[in-house]
Amino acid sequence: MNVPDLRNVDFEAYRRQAVELRQQAMNDSIDHATAWLRSLLGSRSRRADAVTTRAAPTTAQFAA
């Protein structure tokens, strides 16, 4: 059975690359979650603005 020669393999470089990839994945997932939350909050505020805009004439009618 031929065993590969591992003396010249830079395991530290593989470890560093793995850490960088994990950090990048975490940053991407945090960015994705933040964008999702912002989209939820943005859609709520737009809905609230639309309801307020539609309710304003009705409120004016009752006030008069």
Residue, then its C-alpha position, 0 to 999 in steps of 0.5 A: m500500500n502506498v502511503p502519501d508523503l505528508r512531510n511537505v504538506d502545510f497543515e497550518a495553511y489548511r487550518r488558516q484557510a478553514v478558519e477564514l472560510r468559517q468566518q466568511a460563512m458566519n459573516d454571510s449568514i449574519d448579513h443575510a439575517t440582517a437583510w431579512l430582518r430589515s426587509l421585514l421591518g421595511s415591509r411593516s413600515r410601508r404597510a403602516d404608511a399605506v394604512t395611514t394614508r388610506a385612513a387619513p381621508t376617512t378620519a378627516q370625514f369623521a372630524a368634519 
